[in-house]
Structures are given as structure tokens and as C-alpha cells.
């Protein structure tokens, strides 16, 4: 029964907040709960890369109205994937290894009624990059 795997209880408050209780959390039930709560993620890889002996990680900060995404590939596996960022933005790539700043090709689209920006992420093993909104 799929309902047993997914959310058992959902509660909403007057301010629009939502809490979900999952009796037996699994990767699948947590993903389903997140999808129900937020259909467009802040950052999503497409496809989700598989790396070995390390991680592909990111952090997103907003400073003075600019979006800063830091992507780090600590693995021994090259990464070449698309990244969907929530919002409509023009992006630059900032290379922390060389100090170079260059334009970043991006495509704007709409997903589930929200603007998204799609950029190509190409990271060699043990490399990182900032993707920054102009």
C-alpha cells in the first residue's frame, strides 16, 4: 500500500505552514514528501550525477540581492550535468582556482508555474566553481 510508505499525517497552520509525519522514512518516502511540499527545488541536478571517492556538493547564499551558488566536486569523477536553479537569472562563473570570471550560458524556463534558470555544470575532479547571478 503506497499510502503506508508516504506521508501518514499532514497538518497545516493558519499562516500556511505545513508539517508532515512519516512513520517509516525511506529515501523514497522523504523524496515524495519533499516533492509534495515544494515541487520546484532551489537547486536540482538533471541528471543527478554519480561520483566515487568524494562528493558533489553545493551551498546557496543570497547576499545584497545576488545569488551565490558554490559547487564543489571533491570526487575523482568528472561531473557534467545540467543544474536547475529556482528563479529567472543571468549567471556568471567565478573560478576560485584562477580568479577568472566569465559569462555562463543559461536557459530560462518555467516549471510547475515557477521560473527556473538552467546552467551546465562541468567540473573536473577535485574542482569547484561559483555560479553567481549578475
ChimeraX commands (.cxc) that place a marker at each C-alpha (Angstrom):
marker #1 position 0.00,0.00,0.00 radius 0.5
marker #1 position 1.65,3.22,-1.21 radius 0.5
marker #1 position 0.00,5.37,1.48 radius 0.5
marker #1 position 1.90,3.43,4.15 radius 0.5
marker #1 position 5.21,4.38,2.52 radius 0.5
marker #1 position 4.32,8.03,2.06 radius 0.5
marker #1 position 3.05,10.68,4.45 radius 0.5
marker #1 position 0.86,9.43,7.28 radius 0.5
marker #1 position -0.22,12.80,8.64 radius 0.5
marker #1 position -0.18,16.31,7.22 radius 0.5
marker #1 position -1.01,19.34,9.35 radius 0.5
marker #1 position -1.38,22.94,8.21 radius 0.5
marker #1 position -1.43,26.10,10.30 radius 0.5
marker #1 position -3.23,29.41,9.72 radius 0.5
marker #1 position -0.06,31.01,8.30 radius 0.5
marker #1 position 0.18,28.35,5.57 radius 0.5
marker #1 position 2.90,26.26,7.21 radius 0.5
marker #1 position 2.78,22.52,6.67 radius 0.5
marker #1 position 4.16,19.67,8.79 radius 0.5
marker #1 position 4.32,16.10,7.57 radius 0.5
marker #1 position 4.79,12.95,9.65 radius 0.5
marker #1 position 6.34,9.91,8.00 radius 0.5
marker #1 position 6.12,6.83,10.20 radius 0.5
marker #1 position 8.74,4.79,8.33 radius 0.5
marker #1 position 11.06,7.18,6.49 radius 0.5
marker #1 position 12.88,5.90,3.45 radius 0.5
marker #1 position 14.67,7.73,0.65 radius 0.5
marker #1 position 11.55,7.30,-1.50 radius 0.5
marker #1 position 9.06,8.50,1.15 radius 0.5
marker #1 position 11.20,11.53,2.02 radius 0.5
marker #1 position 11.53,12.44,-1.67 radius 0.5
marker #1 position 7.75,12.13,-2.11 radius 0.5
marker #1 position 7.12,14.35,0.94 radius 0.5
marker #1 position 9.57,16.97,-0.35 radius 0.5
marker #1 position 8.02,16.86,-3.84 radius 0.5
marker #1 position 4.56,17.40,-2.32 radius 0.5
marker #1 position 5.78,20.33,-0.20 radius 0.5
marker #1 position 7.95,22.04,-2.83 radius 0.5
marker #1 position 7.52,20.99,-6.47 radius 0.5
marker #1 position 10.44,23.18,-7.66 radius 0.5
marker #1 position 13.61,22.76,-5.62 radius 0.5
marker #1 position 16.10,25.56,-5.04 radius 0.5
marker #1 position 18.81,23.51,-6.83 radius 0.5
marker #1 position 18.31,20.29,-8.78 radius 0.5
marker #1 position 20.75,18.28,-10.89 radius 0.5
marker #1 position 19.47,16.74,-14.13 radius 0.5
marker #1 position 20.62,14.03,-14.32 radius 0.5
marker #1 position 21.80,13.53,-10.76 radius 0.5
marker #1 position 25.50,12.67,-11.17 radius 0.5
marker #1 position 27.05,9.61,-9.60 radius 0.5
marker #1 position 30.56,10.19,-8.24 radius 0.5
marker #1 position 33.06,7.95,-6.46 radius 0.5
marker #1 position 35.55,8.59,-3.66 radius 0.5
marker #1 position 34.12,12.00,-2.80 radius 0.5
marker #1 position 31.02,14.13,-3.18 radius 0.5
marker #1 position 29.35,16.69,-5.38 radius 0.5
marker #1 position 28.05,19.34,-3.00 radius 0.5
marker #1 position 26.71,22.88,-3.14 radius 0.5
marker #1 position 25.68,25.78,-0.98 radius 0.5
marker #1 position 23.41,28.69,-1.95 radius 0.5
marker #1 position 23.58,32.12,-0.33 radius 0.5
marker #1 position 21.84,35.38,-1.19 radius 0.5
marker #1 position 23.90,38.50,-0.46 radius 0.5
marker #1 position 22.68,42.02,-1.30 radius 0.5
marker #1 position 20.15,40.61,-3.73 radius 0.5
marker #1 position 22.69,38.47,-5.64 radius 0.5
marker #1 position 22.52,34.68,-5.65 radius 0.5
marker #1 position 25.79,32.86,-4.98 radius 0.5
marker #1 position 25.92,29.11,-5.64 radius 0.5
marker #1 position 29.14,27.28,-4.77 radius 0.5
marker #1 position 29.50,23.86,-6.38 radius 0.5
marker #1 position 32.35,21.59,-5.28 radius 0.5
marker #1 position 33.40,18.26,-6.74 radius 0.5
marker #1 position 35.60,16.54,-4.15 radius 0.5
marker #1 position 35.45,13.22,-6.01 radius 0.5
marker #1 position 37.73,11.59,-8.53 radius 0.5
marker #1 position 34.87,11.59,-11.07 radius 0.5
marker #1 position 34.37,14.40,-13.62 radius 0.5
marker #1 position 30.89,15.95,-13.42 radius 0.5
marker #1 position 28.96,17.13,-16.48 radius 0.5
marker #1 position 25.29,17.81,-15.81 radius 0.5
marker #1 position 22.57,20.44,-16.03 radius 0.5
marker #1 position 21.59,22.31,-12.89 radius 0.5
marker #1 position 18.15,23.88,-12.47 radius 0.5
marker #1 position 18.15,26.92,-10.20 radius 0.5
marker #1 position 14.84,28.34,-8.97 radius 0.5
marker #1 position 14.35,31.87,-10.33 radius 0.5
marker #1 position 14.99,33.81,-13.51 radius 0.5
marker #1 position 18.64,34.94,-13.55 radius 0.5
marker #1 position 21.57,35.78,-15.79 radius 0.5
marker #1 position 24.64,33.98,-14.45 radius 0.5
marker #1 position 28.42,34.28,-14.33 radius 0.5
marker #1 position 31.01,31.62,-13.49 radius 0.5
marker #1 position 33.63,32.59,-10.93 radius 0.5
marker #1 position 36.62,30.22,-10.85 radius 0.5
marker #1 position 38.16,30.18,-7.34 radius 0.5
marker #1 position 41.25,28.35,-8.67 radius 0.5
marker #1 position 42.21,31.01,-11.25 radius 0.5
marker #1 position 40.20,34.10,-10.30 radius 0.5
marker #1 position 38.65,34.15,-13.79 radius 0.5
marker #1 position 35.10,35.48,-14.17 radius 0.5
marker #1 position 33.21,34.64,-17.34 radius 0.5
marker #1 position 29.65,34.64,-18.64 radius 0.5
marker #1 position 27.68,31.47,-18.12 radius 0.5
marker #1 position 25.33,30.18,-20.79 radius 0.5
marker #1 position 21.92,29.73,-19.24 radius 0.5
marker #1 position 18.39,28.99,-20.35 radius 0.5
marker #1 position 15.28,30.36,-18.68 radius 0.5
marker #1 position 12.22,28.16,-18.41 radius 0.5
marker #1 position 9.09,27.63,-16.34 radius 0.5
marker #1 position 8.49,24.55,-14.21 radius 0.5
marker #1 position 5.35,23.95,-12.13 radius 0.5
marker #1 position 4.46,27.62,-12.59 radius 0.5
marker #1 position 7.83,28.92,-11.33 radius 0.5
marker #1 position 10.73,30.48,-13.22 radius 0.5
marker #1 position 13.90,28.40,-13.37 radius 0.5
marker #1 position 17.35,29.01,-14.80 radius 0.5
marker #1 position 19.23,26.05,-16.27 radius 0.5
marker #1 position 23.04,26.10,-16.40 radius 0.5
marker #1 position 25.57,23.50,-17.46 radius 0.5
marker #1 position 27.88,22.35,-14.67 radius 0.5
marker #1 position 31.15,20.87,-15.89 radius 0.5
marker #1 position 33.60,20.19,-13.05 radius 0.5
marker #1 position 36.82,18.21,-13.24 radius 0.5
marker #1 position 37.70,16.03,-10.26 radius 0.5
marker #1 position 38.58,17.99,-7.12 radius 0.5
marker #1 position 37.47,21.33,-8.58 radius 0.5
marker #1 position 34.88,23.92,-7.65 radius 0.5
marker #1 position 33.11,26.93,-9.11 radius 0.5
marker #1 position 30.86,29.79,-8.05 radius 0.5
marker #1 position 27.77,30.41,-10.17 radius 0.5
marker #1 position 26.69,33.99,-9.43 radius 0.5
marker #1 position 23.67,35.99,-10.61 radius 0.5
marker #1 position 24.54,39.28,-12.33 radius 0.5
marker link #1:1,2 radius 0.2
marker link #1:2,3 radius 0.2
marker link #1:3,4 radius 0.2
marker link #1:4,5 radius 0.2
marker link #1:5,6 radius 0.2
marker link #1:6,7 radius 0.2
marker link #1:7,8 radius 0.2
marker link #1:8,9 radius 0.2
marker link #1:9,10 radius 0.2
marker link #1:10,11 radius 0.2
marker link #1:11,12 radius 0.2
marker link #1:12,13 radius 0.2
marker link #1:13,14 radius 0.2
marker link #1:14,15 radius 0.2
marker link #1:15,16 radius 0.2
marker link #1:16,17 radius 0.2
marker link #1:17,18 radius 0.2
marker link #1:18,19 radius 0.2
marker link #1:19,20 radius 0.2
marker link #1:20,21 radius 0.2
marker link #1:21,22 radius 0.2
marker link #1:22,23 radius 0.2
marker link #1:23,24 radius 0.2
marker link #1:24,25 radius 0.2
marker link #1:25,26 radius 0.2
marker link #1:26,27 radius 0.2
marker link #1:27,28 radius 0.2
marker link #1:28,29 radius 0.2
marker link #1:29,30 radius 0.2
marker link #1:30,31 radius 0.2
marker link #1:31,32 radius 0.2
marker link #1:32,33 radius 0.2
marker link #1:33,34 radius 0.2
marker link #1:34,35 radius 0.2
marker link #1:35,36 radius 0.2
marker link #1:36,37 radius 0.2
marker link #1:37,38 radius 0.2
marker link #1:38,39 radius 0.2
marker link #1:39,40 radius 0.2
marker link #1:40,41 radius 0.2
marker link #1:41,42 radius 0.2
marker link #1:42,43 radius 0.2
marker link #1:43,44 radius 0.2
marker link #1:44,45 radius 0.2
marker link #1:45,46 radius 0.2
marker link #1:46,47 radius 0.2
marker link #1:47,48 radius 0.2
marker link #1:48,49 radius 0.2
marker link #1:49,50 radius 0.2
marker link #1:50,51 radius 0.2
marker link #1:51,52 radius 0.2
marker link #1:52,53 radius 0.2
marker link #1:53,54 radius 0.2
marker link #1:54,55 radius 0.2
marker link #1:55,56 radius 0.2
marker link #1:56,57 radius 0.2
marker link #1:57,58 radius 0.2
marker link #1:58,59 radius 0.2
marker link #1:59,60 radius 0.2
marker link #1:60,61 radius 0.2
marker link #1:61,62 radius 0.2
marker link #1:62,63 radius 0.2
marker link #1:63,64 radius 0.2
marker link #1:64,65 radius 0.2
marker link #1:65,66 radius 0.2
marker link #1:66,67 radius 0.2
marker link #1:67,68 radius 0.2
marker link #1:68,69 radius 0.2
marker link #1:69,70 radius 0.2
marker link #1:70,71 radius 0.2
marker link #1:71,72 radius 0.2
marker link #1:72,73 radius 0.2
marker link #1:73,74 radius 0.2
marker link #1:74,75 radius 0.2
marker link #1:75,76 radius 0.2
marker link #1:76,77 radius 0.2
marker link #1:77,78 radius 0.2
marker link #1:78,79 radius 0.2
marker link #1:79,80 radius 0.2
marker link #1:80,81 radius 0.2
marker link #1:81,82 radius 0.2
marker link #1:82,83 radius 0.2
marker link #1:83,84 radius 0.2
marker link #1:84,85 radius 0.2
marker link #1:85,86 radius 0.2
marker link #1:86,87 radius 0.2
marker link #1:87,88 radius 0.2
marker link #1:88,89 radius 0.2
marker link #1:89,90 radius 0.2
marker link #1:90,91 radius 0.2
marker link #1:91,92 radius 0.2
marker link #1:92,93 radius 0.2
marker link #1:93,94 radius 0.2
marker link #1:94,95 radius 0.2
marker link #1:95,96 radius 0.2
marker link #1:96,97 radius 0.2
marker link #1:97,98 radius 0.2
marker link #1:98,99 radius 0.2
marker link #1:99,100 radius 0.2
marker link #1:100,101 radius 0.2
marker link #1:101,102 radius 0.2
marker link #1:102,103 radius 0.2
marker link #1:103,104 radius 0.2
marker link #1:104,105 radius 0.2
marker link #1:105,106 radius 0.2
marker link #1:106,107 radius 0.2
marker link #1:107,108 radius 0.2
marker link #1:108,109 radius 0.2
marker link #1:109,110 radius 0.2
marker link #1:110,111 radius 0.2
marker link #1:111,112 radius 0.2
marker link #1:112,113 radius 0.2
marker link #1:113,114 radius 0.2
marker link #1:114,115 radius 0.2
marker link #1:115,116 radius 0.2
marker link #1:116,117 radius 0.2
marker link #1:117,118 radius 0.2
marker link #1:118,119 radius 0.2
marker link #1:119,120 radius 0.2
marker link #1:120,121 radius 0.2
marker link #1:121,122 radius 0.2
marker link #1:122,123 radius 0.2
marker link #1:123,124 radius 0.2
marker link #1:124,125 radius 0.2
marker link #1:125,126 radius 0.2
marker link #1:126,127 radius 0.2
marker link #1:127,128 radius 0.2
marker link #1:128,129 radius 0.2
marker link #1:129,130 radius 0.2
marker link #1:130,131 radius 0.2
marker link #1:131,132 radius 0.2
marker link #1:132,133 radius 0.2
marker link #1:133,134 radius 0.2
view
